[in-house]
Amino acid sequence: MITAFKIELLFEFAVILLAPVIHTFYLWKYKKVEREVLIKNIKLFAGLYILVGLVVIMLIVRDFGL
């Protein structure tokens, strides 16, 4: 069952994971950082987003018995 606690945790992790995206955009747009650094950041955080996505899918499947 999805509880308010799980929803709150999901929301908090989503906010935490948005911070690197905003920071990378800021570096790209205003600081003119090298392309290689941006690609490295994107690859690193893409892996984390995939991992979090898989955990969320597993929680949903487990809770709803799909």
ABEGO torsion letter per residue (X at the ends): XBBAAAAAAAAAAAAAAAAAAAAAAAAAAAAGBBAAAAAAAAAAAAAAAAAAAAAAAAAAAAAAGX
